[in-house]
């Protein structure tokens, strides 16, 4: 069993503190991160783009149909 001590850990003087390493330039860091990205090939890009376009079209058609239905229902109620 150890006994507690009254001594506080030594604090470094501001002049003794190590300066943080200079960070890389923002663009250099960005390019380094972009090198780690797994980019899709042309076939994947094309097929996924088509899938997104189809899903957006279906969503737009669904929203438009619901909107038209409520517009029609409101016109029937509030003649």
C-alpha positions in Angstrom: 0.0 0.0 0.0 1.3 3.4 -0.9 0.8 6.5 1.1 -0.3 9.8 -0.5 2.2 12.5 -0.9 1.7 16.2 -0.5 3.9 17.0 -3.4 2.2 18.1 -6.6 3.6 17.0 -9.9 6.1 19.4 -11.3 4.6 21.8 -13.8 6.6 22.8 -16.8 7.4 26.4 -17.4 5.9 27.9 -20.5 9.3 28.2 -22.1 9.8 24.4 -21.5 6.6 23.3 -23.2 7.1 21.7 -26.5 5.6 23.6 -29.4 3.1 21.5 -31.4 4.3 20.4 -34.8 3.3 22.6 -37.6 0.2 21.2 -39.2 0.3 20.5 -42.9 -1.3 22.9 -45.3 -5.1 22.4 -45.6 -5.0 21.5 -49.3 -2.2 19.0 -48.7 -4.2 17.3 -46.0 -7.2 17.3 -48.2 -5.4 15.6 -51.0 -3.9 13.1 -48.6 -7.4 12.2 -47.5 -8.7 12.0 -51.0 -6.1 9.4 -51.8 -7.7 7.1 -49.2 -11.1 7.3 -50.9 -12.2 4.2 -52.8 -13.6 5.7 -56.0 -16.3 3.8 -58.0 -15.5 2.6 -61.5 -17.5 3.9 -64.5 -20.0 1.0 -64.4 -20.8 1.5 -60.7 -21.1 5.2 -61.1 -23.5 4.8 -64.0 -25.7 2.2 -62.4 -25.9 4.0 -59.1 -26.7 7.3 -60.8 -29.5 5.6 -62.7 -30.8 4.2 -59.4 -30.8 7.6 -57.8 -32.6 9.2 -60.7 -35.3 6.5 -60.7 -35.8 6.8 -57.0 -36.0 10.6 -57.1 -38.5 10.3 -60.0 -40.7 7.9 -58.1 -40.6 10.1 -55.0 -41.5 13.2 -57.0 -44.4 11.3 -58.7 -45.7 10.0 -55.3 -45.5 13.5 -53.7 -47.2 15.0 -56.8 -50.0 12.4 -56.7 -50.7 12.9 -53.0 -50.7 16.7 -53.5 -53.1 16.5 -56.4 -55.4 14.1 -54.4 -55.5 16.5 -51.5 -56.1 19.4 -53.9 -59.0 17.5 -55.5 -60.4 16.5 -52.1 -60.2 20.1 -50.9 -62.0 21.4 -54.1 -64.8 18.8 -53.5 -65.2 19.9 -49.9 -64.9 23.7 -50.3 -67.0 24.3 -53.4 
